[in-house]
Amino acid sequence: MLLFFLILIILYLSYLFNKGEIIAPAFVFCASFIFSLAWALAYANRWDLNLHFNTFGVIFGGVLEFFLVSILVNFAFRKTGKNKIIGTTSEKKIEISNLKIIIFIIGGVITILLSAKEVIRLTESLTLSQAIAQYRIASFNPTSLDHYKYFLPKWLGYCRLIVNSGGYWFAYIFAYDLIRKDKRKILSFVAVIVAAIDSAILGSRNDAINMLLAVLSIIVMLKIKNGMFRFKLKFKNIFKYLILAIIVLFSFQTLGNLMGRTSVTAPLDYLAKYCGAEIKNLDIFLQEGNFPKKEGLIGAQTFIFLYRWVGPKIGIKNYYYSFDLPFKTVNGYSLGNVYTTFYQFIYDFGYFGVIILVFIMALISQIIYECGFCGKRKNVPNLWIIIYSYIFSSLAFSFFSNKFFEQNLNVTFFKSVIIWLFFSFLFCKIKINFKSRVHIQIKKKN
């Protein structure tokens, strides 16, 4: 209970410091642990939740450090004169022909159908739901005999990457159109939905949820940038966000069932396992005291996807590490196998890892956030805002696991940045005129 109120104080200070910008990194990071602690407190009796001093120190110290680093970065931007440009009316219009958006949507639908067909073929399943469930289990388990059998063709993988990355790019266009009340918002919204479906067709709910959060974060950032948003602590505002959160939460189990991840657990118990059990699991892990682990490469759990990418290129043997996330059970209640973002840091580097890696998280996320508000308005989507929308979900799910380094220190992220730049050129800078023949003309700057 004390930990909950202390972090609540940090959350309020973050709200004041960021002047009501509830998508600022420090606010999001604090809010994620408030959210998880609230669930953990509700199930404290069932889970025998009595946090030890070291668990208390890790969570409170990590959240406080993130907040303080964010303040320092914001102060540095102010001192260098690169403060936020808010409320300017000289915004240049982003022009995209509807035909280009329709082509992207058609390409996305084709990619979804081809992916579904390939998953059914590989798993030899009768239904898509069964195929998705089987494919996900095998593909996410590197020790499975079927792991390498269930790889999609490379060309289809590239198509999926383009569509998924395009979802974040069109999330910006949709948010932009929504704020400007442009009729194009219907097409751009469909483009985002198609990308979200494509991201979920292999059984992962994360990408679809991340894309939804990206849309929300971009809408808020663009409203802040245009002087149209400042969250006020009023019951009406809090109630609206609570309703949205409840809808998202209760759709989580339903979405899993559609993907073949069936569960007979009661809805509240199911959500508690995903939303609050991480606190208890972290406490159990820390009391075991078997860390940092000395096996394998340094930081193998924290930077697992980086090693999987770099390993074969530089000749590292046994590069394909798997997560060491044992399932926990207390008093007959399944607590799952996630332990908050701090677990991998301590697993690899001990308590010192929390200090260093939280500092890096806060530094990078706050710099990207600040850059999203700097610079002149252009007739293309703001790349910094798209990047922040991509990492936004990893901050929001910090209570869950090490999403920040898994999701962002990843070859997929770097490829996505290239695709976003290419999309800005292709959709916003090139004009295609259909007359007697096709003329491609580079648009001149306004």
N, C-alpha and C positions, 0 to 999 in steps of 0.2 A: 504493500500500500504506500509506504514512504517513497519507494522508487517511482511509482506512478505519479505522485504529486510533485516530486522533484523534476521529473522530465516534463510534466505539465507546465511548470514554471519556466523551464527553458523554451518550451513551445511558445508560451505567451511572450517571452522576451524576443524570440525570433519573429513573431508576428509584429511586435512593435518596431523592431529594428528594420524589418523589411517593408514597413508601412503598409501592411495588409496584403502583401503579395504572397498568397498562400501556395504558390508553386515554386517559390525560392528554395534552393537546395536544403538549407538548414531547417526550414519549416517542414518540408516533406520528410526529411530524415527523422526529425523528432516525432512527427505525427505518426510515422509508421510504427514506432515503438510504443507510443501511447495506445494505438489501435490494438497491437498485440498484447500489451500488458492488461488492457481492459478485458480481453477474452481470457487471459490466464487467471486473472483475479476471479472471474465468474466461475471458473472451474478449479479454483484453488483447493477446495476440500476433496474433490474426486482425485486430483493429481498429487495430493500431499505437497502442495507448492509452498515451501518455506525456503526462499532464496538464501544461499550462503553469501558470506561477505565478498568473496572473490567474484561471484556472478553479479552481485550488486555493483561492484566497482567497475567491472568490464562494461556493463550496459550504460551506467551513469557516466563513467569517464569517457566512453566512446562517443556518446551523444553530445556531451559538453564540449569535447575537443572539436567535433564537427562544427558545432555552432561558433566556437571561437575562431577557427580557421576561416570560416565564411565571412565573419566580421572583418578580419584582417584583409582578406582579398578585396572585399567591397571598399574598404578604406583606401587600399592601394590604388584602385581604379579612380577613386575620387581625387586622390593626390596627384595622379598623372594627368588629370583633366579629361579622362575617358569616361565621364559619367553618362548616365542614361539620357537618351534623347526621347522625351516623352511628349506626346500630344501634338506633334507637328502635323500640318495639313498638306505638306508637299509630297505626299506619298504617290509614287508613280504606279500606274495601273498595270497589273499583270495580265497580259493578253494571251489567251490560248484558244485556238479554234476548237469548237465542239467535236469536229471530226477526229482530231488527234486523241481526245479523251475517249471517244467511242472505240477507236482502234486499240487503245490500251485495254479497255474493258473486254473487248472481244478476245484479245490475246490472253487476258487473265482467265476468262472462262474456258478457253481451249486448254490452257495449262492445268486448270483444276480437273477437267475431264480426263486429260492424259495421265495426270498424277493418280487419280482414282483408279483408272484402268490398270496402271502399272502396279499399284499396291495390291489390287485384287489378284493380278497375275502372279506376283512374287509370293504371296502368302497362300495362294490356291484356296481362297476363302469364297464362300457363297454370297456373303453380304459385305457391303462396304464397312459397316460398323465393326464386324469381326476382323476384317482385313486391317483396319486402322489400329485396332487394339493389339493384334498380333505383330504388326510391323513395328509399332512403337516399343513393345517389350524387347524385341530382338535388336532393333537398331540402337537402343539406348543402353544395351548391355554388351560391352565389348568381350565378355567371356563366353557369350552365347555362341553355339556352333553355327547358328543361322545369321550371325551378325553381318558378315561380309556378303552373304547371299542376298541380303535385303537392301543393298545400295541401289538407288535409282540411277538410270543412265546419266552421264555427265551433262549432256545437252539439256536434259529435262531439269537437272539441278540448277543449271544456269538460268533457265527460263523462270523457275520458281524464285530464284534470288532476285531477278529483275522485277517480277511482279510484287514480291514481298517488300522490296526496297521502295518500289513505286507507291506502295500504300502509304508510307510516311511522307513522301513528297506530295501526294495528292491530299493527305491529311492537312497539309499547309494550305493547299489551294482551296479545300473545302472550308477551312476556318476563315480564310481570307474572303471567300465568297459569302459566307454566312454573315460576317460582320458588315460587308458592303451591301447585303441583301440582293446579291446578284442571282439571276435565274440559273446561272451555270452551276450553282451549288448542288442541284439534283444530280447532275452527271458526275461531279467530283465526289459526291457522297457515294454513289454507286461504285466508283473506282476504288474507294477505300474499302467498301464492303467486300468486293470481289477479292482484293488483296488479303483481307482478313480471313476469308474462307479458304483461300489458297494456303495461307500460313497454317491453318488448322487441319488440313486434309491428311496430314501424317500423324495426327493424334496429339499434338501439343496445343494446349490451351494458352500457353504463355504468350505466343506471338500475337494472337488475336486480341488478348487482353492488353498487351503492350501497345497495340495499335489504337485501341480505344482510348487508353490513357494519353497517347501521343496527341490525338485529336483534341482532348480536353486541355492539355497543357499548351498547345499552340493557340487555341481560342483565347485562353486567358492571357498568354504572352502578347498576342496581337492587340487585345483590348487594353492591356497595360501600356503598350507602346503607343497606342492612340489616345491615351488618357481617358479610357472608358471603363476602367475596372479598379476597384479597391475594395477588398472584402471587409465588411464590418461585422463585428461580433454581435449580431442580432439573432434572436431565436428563429426568425423566418429564414435567414440565410443558412444557419446551421441545419435547420430542418430539411431544407432542399438537398443539401449535400448528404445528409443521413439517408434520405429516401433513395438517392442515387446509389449510395454504397450498398444499401440493403438489396436493391434490385440486382446489382452486379454480383453480390455474394450468393444470393439464392439461385442465380442462374448458373453458378459455378458447378454445382453438382449435376444439374440437368445437362449442361454442356458435356460434362464428363461421361454421362450415361449415353449420350448420342454418339460419342466416340468409342463406345465399347468398354469404358472404364466404370463398370457398374459397381454400386455400393449399396449395401443394405443398412448402413449406419443412419441413424436419425439425423435429419438435416442440421440441427444445431450442433450435435456432437461432431458431425462431419466438418462443419465450418470451424469449430473450436480446434480440431486437430490441425487444420491448415493455418489458422490465424493466431493461435495462442500457445500451442504445444511447444513451439520453438524455444520459448523461455525456459520451460521445464527441462527440455532436452539439453539445452546449453548448460544448465545447472548440473545435470547428471554427468555430462562430459567433463566439466571442470573439476568435479569432485573425484573423478577417476584419476586425474593427474598425470596421465600418460601422454605428455606433450612437452615440447614439440617432437614430432616424429622425425626420426633420422633416416628413414628408409627412402631410397630413390632420390630423385632430383630435388633441389631446394625449391620450395614453393610449389610442389607438384599439385596440391589440392587447390590452392588459390589461383594459380595460373594454368589450370589444367587444359583449357582449350588453346592457349598460346603454345603449350608444349606439343599438343596434337598437331598443330599447324607447322611449327618450326622443326619438330623432331625429325621427320623423314628427310627434310631438306638439308640438315647439317649432320646427319648420321648418328643421331642419338638413339641408342638401343632401348627397347621397351618404353618408347615414348607414349604409347597409347594407354595412359593411366586412366583408371576408373575411380569414381568417387568412393571414399570410405565413409559411408553414411549408414551406420547400423540402425535398424528399427528399434524403437524403445516402447516398452509397455509398463504402465504403472497401475496397480490395483485392477488389473484386467482391462484397462483402457488403452487402446492403441494410440500412441503419440506420433506416429509417423517417423520420418527419418531426416528432418530438417532442424537446424540448430541456430538460426540467425546468421547474419553476415560475419559475425565475429568468430564463428567456429573454425572456418578454414584458416583465418589469420593466426589463431592460437595453435591450431593443429600443426601448421608449418613453421611458425616462428616464435611461439610462446606469447606471453603477454606483450612483449616488445612489438610483436607484429601488429597488434591493435593500434598502438601509437603511430607507427609509420604508415600503415595502409589506410587508416581512417584519415590521416593528414593528406595523403595523396587523393583519396576520394573527394574530400571537401575542396581541396585546391583545384582539381580539374573541373569538377561540376560547377563551382562558383565562377571560375574564369569563363567557361562556356556560357553560363547564364548571363553574365555581365556583357559578354561580346554580342549576345543576341539583341541588346538594346543600344549598342554603339553603331556608329557609321551612318552613312547616308542611305536614304530609301532608294531602292532599285526596282526595276521592272521584272525581277525574278524573285523567287522565294528566298528568304533569308536563310542561308545555310546553317548559321549558328543556332537559329531557333529549331530547325529540323534536327540537328545533332542533339540539342538539349531534349527535344521531345523523345528521342530515341533512348537517352540515358535516364530520362525522368522515371520510367517504370522501375529501373534498377535501384533507384533511390527509394521509391515508394515501397518496394518489396525488400528493403534492407532487413526488416524484422524476420523475413522468411529464410533467405540464404545469401550467399555471396554473388548476387546477381550483377553487381557493378563490374567486377573483373571478369566474370564468366561471359557476360553479354557484350561488354564494350572493348575488352582486350582480346579481340577475336577477329579472325580474318574476314568474317561476314560483315562486321562493322566497317572495316576499311574499304571493302568492296562496295558497300552501300553508299559510302561517301562519294566514291567515284561515280556511281550510278546517279546519285542526286545531282551532281555537277553536270553529268551528261544530259539528264532530263531537263535541267534548266536551259541548257543550250538548245536541245532538240525541240522542246515544247514552246519556249519563250523567245528564242532568238532566230529561229528558222521559220520563214513564211513560205507556204506552198500554195501556188496559184494553179488551178486546173483550168486550162484553156485548150488550145490546140495541142499543147503538150505540157508537161510538168516543169515549172520554173522554181528553183530553190533560191531564195533570196535571204541573205542575212539581214535581220532587222537592224536599223540604225538606232543609236541611243537617242532618247528624247531630249 
